[in-house]
């Protein structure tokens, strides 16, 4: 039995795909020590891992990034500075056989450099290739965003380099540049997507990148839902994810778009929104703070989504066309890939009024190509082998290192 320490951003979007992999590794005899924050203790322990808490969890709460991906980089650097002393001491004492690192976990990369422990990157989001020119990364990341976001991003980028230079001086490390910060590249990199869906997928055909498709398994936590209220009408599912979901104007626009339409609508709004900001839901709507997403997607005809990588991948896995309403970070890149494979449409939040939402959803419902392309993407995802193949690749690699 080998011991691994898993270092991941403590956010649902980054953690959910890891749980099936952890359960698979534990079943095969691996000891997994998983660093996170207290709200995730139960689910981590339920899949057989040992929970360890990051110190200073407040530093790990993601802000509402106002400067695009450069702002994300500044957040990662701030978090790394807060948790590195603890991790270097504790992981050094654990002396694991290998590390499992999130592709955006800067502190994981720095711990690996300090302690010189073999590491494998696992990623549920798109990664950047080391050969990608910085100007191409900036174009991909910022071409669709307002100029003020780029200006905020430039200030955030200055903060990133200021903090990482301080860290590198203290620990003798080499923090990644603007391209490497979103890859955390290691000799083995497990990507929970496919070549076709990944931007620049043709660059990743060397043996260090393994595309295994989405890591999706039944959620450990249960969410109550009135399935008996679902009708035989086509189901439209609406969700803006778990972080940037306080959008009452958007939800009210959805009410107006689909009121009195021959559809059943399930809407997830999160638990941060003041309900008084919402209009009364139409009779054909079921509105909940959270819903069992995988079970709902299996019944869905069209998914209106923020374009988070996990949500979009789960929809395509079940052959569901998507209407993407991106707001932050890589959601714009996810939306671009949805258009590239012909599995859906995209609309900016500022343009997502009732008429536009209704018109685009009608296109997705009644144009067969969208459904066919979503199903084709789902078939490619399933062929990747998911978390079972990921475990195979990890254990084979570690065996070679011994």
C-alpha positions as CSV (number, residue, x, y, z in Angstrom):
1,X,0.0,0.0,0.0
2,X,1.2,3.5,-0.9
3,X,0.3,6.7,0.7
4,X,-0.7,9.8,-1.3
5,X,-1.5,13.3,-0.2
6,X,-4.1,15.1,-2.3
7,X,-3.8,18.9,-2.6
8,X,-6.8,20.5,-4.3
9,X,-8.6,23.8,-4.4
10,X,-11.3,23.5,-1.7
11,X,-14.1,24.3,-4.1
12,X,-16.9,22.0,-5.2
13,X,-16.0,22.3,-8.9
14,X,-12.5,21.2,-8.3
15,X,-13.3,18.6,-5.6
16,X,-16.3,16.7,-6.9
17,X,-14.5,15.0,-9.8
18,X,-11.8,13.7,-7.3
19,X,-14.1,11.8,-5.0
20,X,-14.8,8.9,-7.4
21,X,-11.1,8.6,-8.1
22,X,-10.2,8.7,-4.3
23,X,-12.8,5.9,-3.7
24,X,-11.3,3.8,-6.5
25,X,-7.7,4.3,-5.2
26,X,-8.8,3.4,-1.6
27,X,-10.6,0.3,-2.9
28,X,-7.3,-0.7,-4.5
29,X,-5.4,-0.4,-1.2
30,X,-4.0,3.1,-1.4
31,X,-4.0,5.4,1.7
32,X,-5.2,8.8,0.6
33,X,-4.8,11.9,2.9
34,X,-6.9,14.7,1.5
35,X,-6.4,18.4,2.5
36,X,-9.5,20.6,2.4
37,X,-11.7,22.7,4.7
38,X,-14.1,21.6,7.3
39,X,-17.4,21.6,5.3
40,X,-15.9,18.9,3.1
41,X,-14.9,16.6,5.9
42,X,-17.9,14.3,5.7
43,X,-17.8,13.7,1.9
44,X,-14.0,13.1,2.0
45,X,-14.3,10.6,4.8
46,X,-17.2,8.9,3.1
47,X,-15.1,8.0,0.1
48,X,-12.4,6.4,2.4
49,X,-9.8,9.2,2.6
50,X,-8.3,10.8,5.7
51,X,-9.3,14.4,6.1
52,X,-6.8,17.0,7.0
53,X,-7.7,20.7,7.4
54,X,-5.9,23.5,5.8
55,X,-4.8,26.2,8.2
56,X,-6.3,29.7,7.6
57,X,-9.3,28.5,5.7
58,X,-10.5,32.0,5.2
59,X,-7.6,32.6,2.8
60,X,-9.0,29.8,0.6
61,X,-12.5,31.3,0.1
62,X,-12.5,32.3,-3.6
63,X,-13.4,36.0,-4.1
64,X,-15.7,37.2,-6.8
65,X,-12.8,37.5,-9.3
66,X,-13.2,40.9,-11.1
67,X,-10.0,40.6,-13.2
68,X,-10.6,37.4,-15.1
69,X,-8.0,34.6,-14.9
70,X,-5.2,36.9,-13.8
71,X,-7.4,37.7,-10.7
72,X,-7.6,33.9,-10.1
73,X,-3.8,33.8,-10.2
74,X,-3.6,36.5,-7.5
75,X,-6.0,34.5,-5.3
76,X,-3.9,31.3,-5.8
77,X,-0.8,33.1,-4.7
78,X,-2.4,34.7,-1.7
79,X,-3.8,31.3,-0.6
80,X,-0.4,29.6,-1.2
81,X,1.4,32.1,1.1
82,X,-1.2,31.4,3.8
83,X,-1.0,27.6,3.8
84,X,2.6,26.7,2.7
85,X,4.3,26.7,6.2
86,X,1.7,24.2,7.5
87,X,1.9,22.0,4.4
88,X,5.6,21.8,4.1
89,X,5.9,20.8,7.8
90,X,3.0,18.3,7.8
91,X,3.5,16.7,4.3
92,X,7.2,16.4,5.1
93,X,6.3,14.5,8.3
94,X,3.8,12.3,6.5
95,X,6.4,11.5,3.8
96,X,3.9,10.2,1.2
97,X,5.0,8.1,-1.7
98,X,3.4,10.6,-4.1
99,X,1.3,13.7,-4.4
100,X,-2.0,14.2,-6.3
101,X,-2.2,17.9,-7.3
102,X,-5.0,20.0,-8.7
103,X,-4.0,21.7,-11.9
104,X,-4.5,25.1,-10.3
105,X,-3.2,24.3,-6.9
106,X,-0.1,26.5,-6.8
107,X,0.7,25.5,-3.2
108,X,0.8,21.9,-4.3
109,X,3.4,22.7,-7.0
110,X,5.5,24.6,-4.4
111,X,5.2,21.8,-1.8
112,X,6.4,19.3,-4.5
113,X,9.4,21.5,-5.3
114,X,10.4,21.9,-1.7
115,X,10.0,18.3,-0.6
116,X,10.9,16.6,-4.0
117,X,8.1,14.1,-3.8
118,X,6.8,12.5,-7.1
119,X,3.6,14.2,-8.2
120,X,0.7,13.7,-10.6
121,X,-1.6,16.4,-11.7
122,X,-5.3,15.8,-12.0
123,X,-7.5,18.3,-13.7
124,X,-11.3,18.8,-14.1
125,X,-10.7,22.1,-16.0
126,X,-8.8,23.0,-19.1
127,X,-5.1,23.2,-18.7
128,X,-2.5,25.3,-20.6
129,X,0.2,23.5,-22.6
130,X,3.8,24.6,-21.7
131,X,4.4,25.4,-25.4
132,X,1.3,27.7,-25.6
133,X,2.6,31.3,-26.2
134,X,1.6,33.7,-23.5
135,X,-0.1,36.0,-26.0
136,X,-2.3,33.1,-27.2
137,X,-3.3,32.5,-23.6
138,X,-4.2,36.1,-23.0
139,X,-6.3,36.1,-26.2
140,X,-8.2,33.0,-25.3
141,X,-8.8,34.3,-21.8
142,X,-9.7,37.9,-22.4
143,X,-10.9,38.4,-25.9
144,X,-14.6,38.1,-24.9
145,X,-14.4,40.2,-21.7
146,X,-14.9,43.9,-21.2
147,X,-11.8,46.1,-21.1
148,X,-12.3,47.0,-17.4
149,X,-11.9,43.3,-16.5
150,X,-8.5,43.3,-18.4
151,X,-7.5,46.4,-16.5
152,X,-8.4,44.8,-13.1
153,X,-6.5,41.7,-14.3
154,X,-3.3,43.6,-14.9
155,X,-3.3,44.9,-11.3
156,X,-4.0,41.3,-10.1
157,X,-1.2,40.0,-12.3
158,X,1.2,42.4,-10.5
159,X,0.0,41.1,-7.2
160,X,0.6,37.5,-8.3
161,X,4.2,38.2,-9.3
162,X,4.9,40.2,-6.2
163,X,3.7,37.4,-3.9
164,X,5.3,34.5,-5.9
165,X,8.7,36.3,-6.0
166,X,8.5,36.6,-2.2
167,X,7.6,32.9,-1.9
168,X,10.4,31.8,-4.3
169,X,12.9,33.8,-2.4
170,X,11.8,32.2,0.9
171,X,11.5,28.6,-0.2
172,X,13.9,28.4,-3.2
173,X,11.1,27.5,-5.5
174,X,10.2,28.5,-9.1
175,X,6.6,29.7,-9.3
176,X,4.9,29.2,-12.7
177,X,4.4,32.0,-15.3
178,X,1.0,33.1,-16.6
179,X,0.8,30.0,-18.8
180,X,2.0,27.4,-16.3
181,X,-0.2,28.7,-13.5
182,X,-3.2,27.0,-15.1
183,X,-1.5,23.6,-15.7
184,X,0.7,22.7,-12.8
185,X,2.3,20.3,-15.3
186,X,4.0,17.1,-13.9
187,X,5.4,14.1,-15.6
188,X,1.9,12.6,-15.6
189,X,-1.2,14.7,-16.0
190,X,-4.7,13.2,-15.8
191,X,-7.3,15.3,-17.6
192,X,-11.0,14.7,-17.0
193,X,-12.1,15.6,-20.5
194,X,-11.3,14.6,-24.1
195,X,-8.9,15.7,-26.8
196,X,-11.7,16.9,-28.9
197,X,-13.3,19.1,-26.2
198,X,-10.1,20.6,-24.9
199,X,-8.8,23.8,-26.5
200,X,-5.7,23.1,-28.6
201,X,-6.2,19.4,-28.0
202,X,-3.8,18.6,-30.8
203,X,-0.9,19.9,-28.6
204,X,-1.4,17.3,-25.9
205,X,-0.6,14.0,-27.7
206,X,2.6,13.2,-25.8
207,X,2.5,10.4,-23.3
208,X,2.5,12.7,-20.2
209,X,-1.2,13.7,-20.8
210,X,-4.0,11.2,-20.3
211,X,-7.5,12.2,-21.4
212,X,-9.9,10.0,-19.5
213,X,-13.2,11.8,-19.8
214,X,-15.3,13.3,-17.0
215,X,-15.0,11.7,-13.5
216,X,-18.7,11.3,-12.6
217,X,-20.1,9.0,-10.0
218,X,-23.2,9.2,-7.7
219,X,-22.8,12.0,-5.2
220,X,-22.0,11.0,-1.7
221,X,-24.4,13.6,-0.3
222,X,-28.1,13.3,-1.0
223,X,-30.4,16.2,-2.1
224,X,-34.1,15.8,-1.6
225,X,-36.2,16.6,-4.7
226,X,-39.9,16.1,-5.6
227,X,-39.4,13.8,-8.6
228,X,-43.1,13.0,-8.4
229,X,-43.9,16.6,-9.6
230,X,-42.0,16.1,-12.9
231,X,-44.3,15.9,-15.8
232,X,-44.0,14.3,-19.3
233,X,-43.2,17.7,-20.8
234,X,-39.7,18.4,-22.1
235,X,-37.5,19.4,-19.1
236,X,-35.4,22.5,-19.1
237,X,-32.8,22.6,-16.3
238,X,-31.3,25.9,-15.2
239,X,-28.3,26.3,-12.9
240,X,-25.6,28.9,-12.5
241,X,-23.4,26.6,-10.3
242,X,-22.4,27.1,-6.7
243,X,-20.3,30.3,-6.6
244,X,-21.4,33.0,-8.9
245,X,-25.2,32.3,-8.7
246,X,-26.7,35.4,-7.1
247,X,-28.4,36.6,-10.3
248,X,-32.1,37.5,-9.5
249,X,-32.5,39.4,-12.8
250,X,-31.5,36.3,-14.8
251,X,-33.8,34.1,-12.8
252,X,-36.7,36.5,-13.3
253,X,-35.9,36.6,-17.0
254,X,-36.1,32.8,-17.1
255,X,-39.5,33.0,-15.4
256,X,-40.7,35.4,-18.1
257,X,-39.1,33.3,-20.9
258,X,-40.8,30.0,-20.1
259,X,-44.0,31.1,-18.3
260,X,-47.0,29.3,-19.9
261,X,-44.7,27.4,-22.2
262,X,-45.2,23.6,-22.7
263,X,-42.1,22.8,-20.8
264,X,-41.3,21.7,-17.2
265,X,-38.5,23.9,-15.8
266,X,-36.2,22.9,-12.9
267,X,-34.2,25.9,-11.5
268,X,-31.4,25.7,-8.9
269,X,-30.6,29.1,-7.4
270,X,-28.1,28.3,-4.5
271,X,-28.5,29.3,-0.9
272,X,-27.1,32.9,-1.0
273,X,-29.9,34.6,-2.9
274,X,-32.5,36.7,-1.1
275,X,-35.8,35.1,-2.2
276,X,-37.6,38.4,-2.0
277,X,-35.7,39.5,-5.1
278,X,-37.4,36.9,-7.2
279,X,-40.8,37.1,-8.9
280,X,-43.3,34.4,-8.1
281,X,-42.3,31.2,-10.0
282,X,-44.7,30.2,-12.8
283,X,-46.7,27.0,-12.3
284,X,-44.4,25.0,-14.6
285,X,-41.3,25.7,-12.5
286,X,-39.7,23.8,-9.6
287,X,-37.3,26.1,-7.9
288,X,-34.9,24.8,-5.3
289,X,-31.6,25.9,-3.6
290,X,-30.0,22.7,-4.8
291,X,-31.1,19.8,-6.9
292,X,-29.6,16.3,-7.5
293,X,-27.9,17.4,-10.7
294,X,-26.9,14.1,-12.2
295,X,-30.4,12.7,-11.7
296,X,-32.0,15.8,-13.2
297,X,-29.7,15.9,-16.2
298,X,-30.7,12.3,-17.1
299,X,-34.2,13.7,-17.6
300,X,-33.2,17.0,-19.3
301,X,-33.9,18.2,-22.8
302,X,-31.9,21.4,-22.6
303,X,-29.5,22.6,-19.9
304,X,-29.1,26.4,-19.3
305,X,-25.8,26.7,-17.5
306,X,-23.0,29.1,-16.4
307,X,-20.6,27.0,-18.3
308,X,-18.7,25.5,-15.4
309,X,-16.5,22.7,-16.7
310,X,-18.1,20.0,-14.5
311,X,-21.7,20.9,-15.1
312,X,-21.1,21.2,-18.9
313,X,-19.2,17.9,-19.0
314,X,-21.9,16.2,-17.0
315,X,-24.6,17.5,-19.4
316,X,-22.7,16.3,-22.5
317,X,-22.0,13.0,-20.9
318,X,-25.8,12.4,-20.9
319,X,-26.2,13.9,-24.4
320,X,-27.9,17.1,-23.3
321,X,-27.5,20.2,-25.4
322,X,-26.5,23.3,-23.5
323,X,-27.1,27.0,-23.5
324,X,-24.1,28.6,-21.9
325,X,-24.4,31.9,-20.0
326,X,-20.7,32.5,-19.0
327,X,-19.7,35.0,-16.3
328,X,-16.2,34.3,-15.1
329,X,-12.8,32.7,-15.8
330,X,-12.8,29.6,-17.9
331,X,-16.5,29.6,-18.5
332,X,-16.0,31.6,-21.6
333,X,-13.5,29.0,-22.9
334,X,-16.0,26.2,-22.1
335,X,-18.7,28.1,-24.0
336,X,-16.3,28.4,-27.0
337,X,-15.7,24.7,-27.0
338,X,-19.4,23.9,-26.8
339,X,-19.8,26.0,-29.9
340,X,-16.8,24.3,-31.5
341,X,-18.3,20.8,-31.2
342,X,-21.8,22.0,-32.1
343,X,-23.4,20.9,-28.8
344,X,-25.1,24.1,-27.9
345,X,-25.3,27.9,-28.0
346,X,-23.9,30.8,-25.9
347,X,-25.3,34.1,-24.8
348,X,-23.7,36.8,-22.6
349,X,-25.4,37.4,-19.3
350,X,-26.1,41.0,-20.3
351,X,-28.1,39.8,-23.3
352,X,-29.9,37.0,-21.5
353,X,-33.4,38.5,-21.6
354,X,-36.6,36.5,-21.9
355,X,-37.0,36.7,-25.6
356,X,-33.3,35.6,-26.3
357,X,-33.5,32.8,-23.7
358,X,-36.7,31.5,-25.2
359,X,-35.5,31.7,-28.8
360,X,-32.1,30.0,-28.2
361,X,-33.7,27.3,-26.1
362,X,-36.3,26.6,-28.8
363,X,-33.4,26.2,-31.3
364,X,-31.7,23.7,-29.0
365,X,-35.0,21.7,-28.5
366,X,-36.0,21.5,-32.1
367,X,-32.7,21.4,-34.1
368,X,-31.7,17.7,-34.1
369,X,-28.0,18.4,-34.7
370,X,-27.5,19.9,-31.3
371,X,-28.7,16.7,-29.6
372,X,-26.7,14.5,-32.0
373,X,-23.5,16.5,-31.4
374,X,-24.0,16.4,-27.6
375,X,-24.5,12.6,-27.7
376,X,-21.4,12.2,-29.8
377,X,-19.4,14.2,-27.3
378,X,-20.9,12.1,-24.5
379,X,-19.8,8.9,-26.3
380,X,-16.2,10.2,-26.6
381,X,-16.2,11.1,-22.9
382,X,-17.4,7.6,-21.9
383,X,-14.7,6.0,-24.1
384,X,-12.0,7.7,-22.0
385,X,-12.4,5.4,-19.1
386,X,-13.2,8.0,-16.4
387,X,-11.9,7.6,-12.8
388,X,-11.2,3.9,-13.3
389,X,-8.6,4.5,-16.0
390,X,-7.3,7.5,-14.0
391,X,-6.5,5.1,-11.2
392,X,-4.9,2.7,-13.6
393,X,-2.6,5.4,-15.0
394,X,-1.7,6.7,-11.6
395,X,-0.8,3.3,-10.1
396,X,1.1,2.3,-13.2
397,X,3.2,5.5,-13.1
398,X,3.9,5.1,-9.4
399,X,5.0,1.5,-9.9
400,X,7.5,2.7,-12.5
401,X,9.0,5.2,-10.0
402,X,9.6,2.5,-7.4
